[in-house]
Amino acid sequence: MDKVKTLSYHYDRKEDILYVTLGDSDSALCIEQGDGFLVRIDPESGEVVGFTVIDFSLRAAERVAVPVYAQFALPQDETLVGVKV
């Protein structure tokens, strides 16, 4: 299984910018995709490590969807509390 990465975000209300980060990449290349959407890429691996949305509140009001693909796995050796099988 791939290394588990944490998805985190920060919204700068004053500047109206949403930052979403996947993992712990300290340095990244920013590539503008147009119209205030930037993708951050790890320069060593070439993997997407985050994105930035400028004027986020305007986009959220328009209900613009940003697709995020994630893979989730539950440990096989733990019992889920409250779940009947």
CORQUICOR-V995660 format. One record per residue. OMEGA is omega in radians with two decimals (999 if undefined). Layout:
BEGIN
omega:OMEGA
omega:OMEGA
END
This chain:
BEGIN
omega:3.12
omega:3.09
omega:3.13
omega:-3.14
omega:3.14
omega:3.05
omega:3.12
omega:3.13
omega:3.07
omega:3.08
omega:3.07
omega:-3.05
omega:-3.11
omega:-3.11
omega:-3.13
omega:-3.12
omega:3.05
omega:3.08
omega:3.08
omega:-3.08
omega:3.09
omega:-3.14
omega:-3.02
omega:-3.09
omega:-3.13
omega:3.14
omega:-3.13
omega:3.03
omega:3.09
omega:3.11
omega:-3.13
omega:-3.14
omega:-3.13
omega:3.04
omega:3.03
omega:3.11
omega:-3.13
omega:3.10
omega:3.10
omega:-3.06
omega:3.06
omega:-3.08
omega:-3.13
omega:-3.06
omega:-3.08
omega:-3.13
omega:3.04
omega:-3.14
omega:3.08
omega:3.04
omega:-3.13
omega:3.12
omega:3.11
omega:-3.06
omega:-3.06
omega:-3.07
omega:3.09
omega:-3.14
omega:3.14
omega:3.11
omega:3.11
omega:-3.11
omega:3.07
omega:-3.11
omega:3.03
omega:-3.10
omega:3.07
omega:3.14
omega:-3.12
omega:3.12
omega:-3.12
omega:3.10
omega:3.05
omega:3.08
omega:-3.08
omega:-3.04
omega:-3.13
omega:3.11
omega:3.09
omega:-3.12
omega:3.06
omega:-3.13
omega:3.09
omega:-3.13
omega:999
END
